[in-house]
Amino acid sequence: GALSSMRNLTTLHLGYNNIGPEGASALAGALSSMRNLTTLDLGYDVKPTAVDWTTVTEFTIPSEVLEQGWIETFQFLRKLGEGGSEKCSQLRLLLLGDGTAGKTSFLRAMQSESGTTEAIPLDERTIAIDVLRNWKVKGGRGLVFEVWDLGGQAQYYTSHSPYFSPRSLVLLVVRPTAEDGQYYTAGQLMEDFVLMWLRMLHAHVPSCRVLLVCSRWCSPPEGETLEQHQAHVSKMCAEVEKAVAVELEDLNQQTQTELENLRGQVVQLADSIAVGDERIREMQQHAGRGTDEGGGHGKGVAPQDLEHLRTLASQLQKRVRVVTSKSAAGSERDAPAVTMELADGRVHCVESVGGDGSTAVAVRDVLVKCARALPFMRESIPKGYTTVKDACLAHEWGRVAVPMEEAVEVLRGQCEGQTVDVHGALGFWSLLGFMLVHDDWLLPRPTDMIDLVRPLVHHDPLAALDKTLARARPSAAAQDASADWVVPGFAKLGRDEQAGVRRMVERLVHDKVLCEELQAHLRGWKDASKPERDALLGVLVQFGLVVSHDVGGEAGRSGAGGDAREWLCTCRMDSTPGGAPWDKSEWQKFAGATKAVLEVRYTPGHAPAALFPHIVASQMSSPEYKAEHRRRQRLQNGMLSVQLQATAERHEFFQLALTKGADGATQIVVAASSVGLLRSLCACVERVASWRFPGLSLAVQVHFSGADGACVWRIGADMTLGRILASKDWDRSVRVELLEPRETVSMKTREIFMAAPGIFFSHSWKDRSIQVGPFIRDQIEMRMRELVWYDAQMMSSEDQFQSRMLEGVKESWAVFILLSREALASGNCLREICMAR
């Protein structure tokens, strides 16, 4: 009561009161009436998603709104109460499957009155993504589908990940026969066309409902009768149903295990943050009294460290909400994990081109039934939001990107006579993925964005250029629409300009590089202004489809001059492993036989198509990587090979490769010429895997050559390689398998990674400035990508000092001296200096 009377309150901090989700639920009603409130803190672990809103309001609030925060949630509630509400009936339908499975044909059959359609020519197949808006499905009682038909060719997989959404129903289409008419076995169908999609969906949307459809029910291959064909397909589908049930059970168990682990990590982080907050508070209190009573209070705690812990906890909590069921009443703290299900529990056999159309109609009815059962279809949205969306999609904007303020003014005119928050409506539909808002720009139609991605991921853009030239010849017969999907009007360019454009397209194909000059020729890009292109590129960067590429001295190759800007198209990178396993011959071809190599192999539990491209993009866009002078760089055949020039005399090498192991499992190989470089690369791999694919498990092997021959070190589940390298936990004991002879021994990590530190750190322990020693050591290691010999790490007893010091100086290529009066008075330091000379 007291809170609700504080109408003019703008800021409220209750974070140290241990309110918890139950207390937040009790306060939510009063807090929502405080209209001037702009900042609210109930504790970092108490978010709107943790509240049981059924005890607060009659409205069902979309989870995307709750994710935004307290202030946004209360504003949304007030809009529902003041302007009226309606139930959300908008749903995205993801159409997935192999490139020739028959997805588009089946969609057209469901749309038609007869339930059938014409066969689609090969040249009209889906390129990347097609979108069908506002499909008001027959019998849906107001249900509106936005259909995203995702191109099934492997080269498009990387561009699909931004479009997977929890607010979706999935239609997965497979075909029973290969192109030559031979039947697949149930095992082949699962392994090649079902498992990959299920695991990709599970990584992004572990709560999705999948409707599995087998096409060509009435299209037997040559030599088969219809009855024989349908009997064969029925038996195969029954076996696939059983296999899918087993796979889903395993995936759902993974989700449950992941949720338990995530909750445990969140609790540990919460304890660490609470302890850190308490120490800093005590330190501030003692500092405020101007005394030294605090002693060790706050020792080892820095605000930036706590901020990092809060960021990490926020990321973990976000994933917790993804994998936590929202259908159960009560707090999400006790809710079970979400489950992935086969909608209607079986595989549906359909015919799109022949037959009487009954199969397509039947699946359409099942689709409506499944859609209506989805929990988010009962959510409330402010009245008028749907009107704004429909007006936005219907308006002829004439541009791909529109300044936000201009768009708001246009739509206010379209919705004249209605009281509706246009800005809020656009932001809401952007959260749900029906349109895109980036900075101060609105992309009103996702299809326009797809048109921009299409030339970047086209399966054969060079062939498209040739088709454009062929169409321009007088003897050309057929009109091939796909010819203009890359560079429209290519045939009308002059010969020199054609040659220049072809060179830039070749770079796009072979080097995955999009230069600024090529944008002026690509379909969709050529009609956009430079500010629009910058906004569009910002969206692609946000989705991880391109990354800014600092070309340095190579800019001239693009034909754009020294000021050219370039982008690395991760959406064009190989997302499927190469045929042969990576071995040291790949390293020797690039770095030479004399350059040492440390090799790490990550084996993911499953391999999302975007995983390796994201790793490459993250590494190549990191500030450290951009700051390096890159003498050589090669990106081809699922492998990134880079030579870095650390100093005028020293070169470092690394490779990232996507390959298959000896057992056929997908592996990501990280090879580096120094442990310092390896540390950065492993941290990159593990960061991308944990942040972009939080549900992904990684098995790790470290291959190295020591005195006992080639060895393999398998990382346990209780530790990560990146953590060990970052913390320099050199005394950790690990079990190592010797490859020749085959036996298992116990070794220290120092024996694996600390064989030859490159830089010796000389200092005196009597020096008062020694407290900065670890900081200087870390900075050297980070900038030089070289291990530093530091006595606190390298020695276990005083008795070893003389021999270990001599060994350290001899093996290092440089000696760093922390020079001081104490160091010059130290006999040990003087001996180190003499040995260095």
C-alpha positions, 0 to 999 in steps of 0.5 A, spaced: 500 500 500 505 504 501 509 503 495 503 504 490 502 511 493 509 513 491 506 516 485 512 520 483 518 515 485 523 514 479 528 509 482 527 504 487 533 499 489 531 493 493 536 488 491 539 487 498 533 485 501 532 478 499 525 479 496 526 473 492 520 471 486 515 470 492 516 477 494 516 480 487 510 477 486 507 480 492 510 487 490 508 486 482 501 489 483 503 495 487 509 496 483 506 496 476 501 502 478 508 507 479 508 510 472 514 514 473 518 509 475 524 508 471 529 504 475 527 498 479 532 493 482 529 487 486 536 483 486 540 481 480 537 474 480 529 476 481 527 478 474 520 478 471 520 471 468 521 468 475 514 471 478 508 467 477 504 472 474 497 468 474 497 471 482 498 478 479 494 479 473 488 476 469 493 477 462 498 472 460 504 476 458 509 474 452 515 471 455 519 476 450 516 482 454 518 479 461 525 478 458 526 485 457 525 487 464 521 490 470 519 497 467 518 494 460 513 489 463 509 494 467 508 498 461 506 493 457 501 491 463 498 498 463 497 498 456 493 491 456 489 494 462 488 501 459 487 500 451 484 493 451 487 486 449 486 481 444 489 474 444 495 473 439 493 468 434 500 469 430 505 464 429 511 462 425 511 455 421 518 453 419 518 449 413 525 444 414 528 439 410 533 437 404 533 441 398 529 436 394 524 433 399 518 437 396 517 442 402 515 448 397 510 443 393 507 441 400 506 448 402 502 450 396 498 443 396 496 445 403 494 452 401 490 450 395 483 448 395 484 441 392 490 439 396 494 438 390 499 443 386 504 442 380 511 440 380 516 445 381 522 445 376 529 445 379 531 452 377 525 455 382 527 451 388 528 455 394 534 459 395 536 460 402 529 462 405 522 464 402 517 467 406 509 467 406 506 472 410 499 472 413 496 465 411 490 465 414 489 457 414 482 454 412 479 452 418 484 456 423 478 460 426 483 466 425 489 463 426 495 466 422 501 463 419 507 466 417 511 461 413 518 461 413 521 456 407 528 454 409 532 452 403 534 445 404 541 445 401 547 444 406 550 451 404 544 455 407 544 451 413 549 457 417 544 462 415 538 459 418 539 459 425 537 467 426 530 464 424 529 459 429 524 461 434 520 458 440 514 461 437 514 457 432 511 450 429 516 446 425 514 442 419 520 437 417 519 434 410 523 428 408 522 424 401 522 416 401 527 415 395 533 418 392 534 422 385 535 415 382 529 412 385 532 407 390 529 407 396 532 409 403 532 405 409 529 407 415 536 408 418 539 412 412 533 417 412 534 418 420 541 419 419 542 423 413 535 427 413 532 427 420 537 427 426 541 433 423 534 437 423 532 435 430 539 436 433 539 443 430 532 445 433 534 442 440 540 446 440 536 453 439 529 451 440 529 445 445 521 446 446 519 445 439 513 441 436 515 437 430 510 435 425 514 430 420 512 429 413 514 424 408 512 426 401 511 422 394 506 418 397 502 417 391 509 417 386 512 410 386 519 409 382 519 406 376 518 399 376 514 399 383 506 399 383 502 404 387 501 398 393 508 396 393 510 403 394 505 405 399 507 398 403 514 400 403 513 407 405 509 405 411 514 400 413 519 405 413 515 411 416 513 406 422 521 404 423 522 412 423 517 413 428 520 409 433 527 411 432 525 419 432 522 417 439 528 414 442 532 420 439 527 425 442 527 421 449 535 422 449 535 429 447 529 431 452 534 427 457 540 432 455 535 438 456 533 436 463 541 434 465 543 441 462 537 444 466 540 441 473 547 443 471 545 450 469 541 451 476 547 449 480 552 454 476 547 459 477 547 458 485 554 458 485 555 464 481 549 467 486 553 465 492 560 468 489 556 475 487 553 475 494 560 474 498 563 479 493 558 484 494 559 483 502 566 484 501 566 491 497 560 493 502 565 492 508 571 495 504 567 502 502 564 502 509 571 502 512 574 507 507 568 512 509 570 512 516 577 513 514 580 508 517 585 502 516 580 497 520 578 493 514 585 490 513 583 484 508 576 486 507 575 487 499 581 483 498 581 480 491 574 483 489 574 488 484 567 491 481 569 489 474 570 482 476 563 482 479 560 485 473 563 479 469 560 474 474 553 478 473 554 478 466 555 470 466 549 469 471 545 473 466 547 469 460 546 462 464 539 465 467 537 466 460 538 459 458 535 457 464 529 460 462 529 457 455 530 450 457 524 451 463 517 449 462 512 455 462 506 450 462 507 448 470 504 453 475 508 456 480 515 458 480 520 457 474 525 455 480 521 448 481 519 447 474 521 441 469 525 442 463 521 443 456 521 437 452 521 436 444 515 432 441 513 429 435 507 433 433 501 428 433 506 422 435 507 419 428 510 420 421 504 423 416 505 420 409 503 426 403 502 427 396 503 434 393 503 433 386 498 427 384 493 423 388 486 426 390 489 431 395 486 428 401 493 427 405 495 435 404 488 437 407 489 432 413 496 434 415 493 441 414 488 440 419 493 437 424 497 443 423 491 447 426 490 443 432 497 443 434 498 450 433 492 451 437 495 447 443 501 451 443 501 455 450 503 462 447 497 462 443 493 464 449 498 470 450 495 477 451 497 483 446 494 490 447 489 492 442 491 495 435 498 491 435 495 487 430 493 492 426 500 496 426 503 489 424 498 488 418 499 496 416 506 495 416 507 489 412 501 492 407 505 498 406 509 499 400 515 502 403 520 502 397 526 501 401 529 495 405 530 499 411 526 505 414 528 510 419 524 509 425 521 515 426 519 516 419 516 509 420 512 511 426 509 517 423 507 513 416 503 508 421 500 513 425 497 515 419 495 508 417 492 507 424 488 514 424 482 514 429 485 508 433 489 509 440 495 505 439 502 505 441 505 504 434 513 505 437 511 500 442 507 495 437 513 495 432 518 493 438 513 488 440 513 485 433 520 485 432 521 481 439 517 476 436 521 476 429 515 479 424 519 485 423 526 487 425 528 493 429 536 495 429 538 501 432 534 507 429 532 503 423 526 499 421 526 493 417 519 492 415 519 486 412 524 480 413 523 478 406 527 484 404 532 482 409 532 475 406 533 478 399 539 481 401 542 474 404 540 470 398 546 473 393 551 472 399 549 464 400 547 463 393 549 455 391 553 457 385 553 465 384 558 464 378 554 460 374 548 465 375 553 470 372 554 465 366 546 464 366 545 472 365 550 472 359 546 466 356 539 469 357 542 476 353 544 472 347 539 472 341 538 464 341 536 464 348 530 460 349 528 459 356 528 464 362 531 462 368 529 467 374 535 464 378 540 468 373 538 475 376 539 472 384 546 475 384 547 481 380 541 483 376 543 486 369 550 483 369 549 482 361 548 490 360 555 491 363 561 493 359 566 488 358 571 491 363 566 492 368 563 485 368 571 482 369 571 486 375 564 484 378 566 477 376 573 478 380 569 480 386 564 475 386 570 470 385 572 473 392 565 472 395 565 464 393 573 463 394 575 467 400 568 469 403 569 476 402 564 481 401 567 488 399 563 495 399 564 495 391 560 489 390 554 491 394 553 496 389 551 490 384 548 485 388 541 484 388 537 488 393 543 491 395 544 496 389 538 500 390 539 501 398 543 508 400 549 507 404 546 509 410 541 503 409 546 498 407 550 500 414 544 498 417 543 492 414 550 490 415 549 491 422 543 486 422 547 481 419 553 482 424 548 482 429 545 475 427 553 473 426 552 472 418 557 477 416 563 480 420 567 486 419 574 484 416 580 489 416 583 487 410 589 492 411 594 492 405 590 487 401 584 492 400 587 493 393 585 486 391 578 488 391 578 493 386 575 498 391 581 502 393 585 503 399 579 505 403 575 499 401 571 496 407 570 488 407 566 483 411 567 476 412 561 472 410 560 467 415 554 465 412 558 462 406 563 458 410 563 450 410 558 448 415 559 441 414 566 437 416 571 435 410 572 428 408 579 426 411 581 427 418 586 433 420 593 430 421 599 434 422 601 434 414 595 439 414 600 443 419 606 442 415 603 444 408 602 451 412 607 452 417 613 447 415 615 441 419 620 445 423 614 449 427 612 445 433 604 444 434 600 443 440 593 440 437 586 440 441 580 436 438 573 438 440 568 433 439 561 436 440 555 432 442 552 434 435 554 439 430 550 445 429 551 448 422 553 455 425 558 453 430 564 453 426 563 459 422 561 462 429 568 460 432 571 463 425 568 469 425 569 470 433 576 469 432 577 474 426 573 479 429 577 479 436 581 486 437 587 482 439 586 478 432 585 485 428 591 488 432 596 483 429 600 483 423 597 478 419 602 475 413 598 470 411 591 468 411 587 462 408 580 460 409 578 454 404 575 447 405 573 448 412 580 450 415 582 457 417 590 458 416 593 464 419 600 466 420 601 472 425 607 476 426 608 477 433 615 481 432 620 482 426 623 476 428 618 471 430 612 468 427 606 464 430 601 460 426 595 457 428 589 453 424 582 452 425 579 446 422 572 443 421 573 435 420 571 428 421 575 424 426 577 417 425 571 414 428 567 419 423 565 424 429 565 431 427 571 435 430 573 442 431 581 442 431 585 447 434 592 447 432 597 453 434 605 454 435 605 456 442 601 455 448 599 463 449 596 462 442 592 456 444 590 459 450 586 464 446 583 460 441 581 455 446 577 460 450 574 463 443 572 456 442 569 454 448 566 461 449 562 461 442 560 454 444 557 456 451 554 463 449 551 461 442 550 454 443 549 453 451 546 446 451 552 444 447 557 439 450 564 438 448 569 433 449 576 435 449 582 431 447 589 435 447 594 431 443 602 433 444 609 430 443 613 429 450 619 425 452 614 419 452 612 420 445 605 422 442 599 422 448 592 424 448 589 428 454 582 427 455 579 433 459 574 431 464 567 433 465 569 437 471 574 442 468 575 445 461 581 446 457 580 454 457 579 454 464 585 451 466 589 455 461 587 461 463 588 460 471 595 457 469 593 451 473 599 447 472 599 443 478 593 439 476 594 432 475 591 429 469 590 422 466 594 421 459 593 416 454 600 414 451 598 412 444 605 408 443 605 404 447 598 404 449 598 405 457 595 410 461 599 415 466 598 420 471 601 427 469 601 434 471 599 439 466 606 443 466 609 437 463 604 438 457 604 445 456 610 448 460 616 444 457 619 451 454 616 458 456 619 463 451 620 469 456 623 469 463 621 473 468 626 476 473 624 480 479 626 480 487 621 478 492 623 484 497 621 489 491 614 492 494 612 493 487 612 485 486 604 485 487 604 488 480 608 482 477 602 477 476 599 483 472 605 484 468 606 477 467 599 476 464 600 482 460 606 479 456 603 473 455 597 476 452 600 480 448 606 476 446 602 469 446 608 466 449 608 463 456 612 466 461 617 463 466 615 466 473 618 462 479 611 462 483 608 458 478 614 454 476 617 451 483 615 447 488 620 448 493 626 453 495 631 447 494 629 447 486 631 454 485 638 454 482 637 449 477 630 451 475 632 458 474 638 456 470 633 451 466 628 457 465 633 462 463 636 457 458 630 455 455 627 462 454 628 466 448 628 473 452 628 475 459 624 480 462 627 484 468 623 488 473 629 493 475 629 496 482 634 497 488 632 490 491 633 487 484 640 489 484 642 488 491 639 480 490 644 475 488 639 471 485 637 476 480 644 478 478 645 471 477 639 471 472 642 477 468 649 474 468 646 468 465 641 471 460 647 475 457 
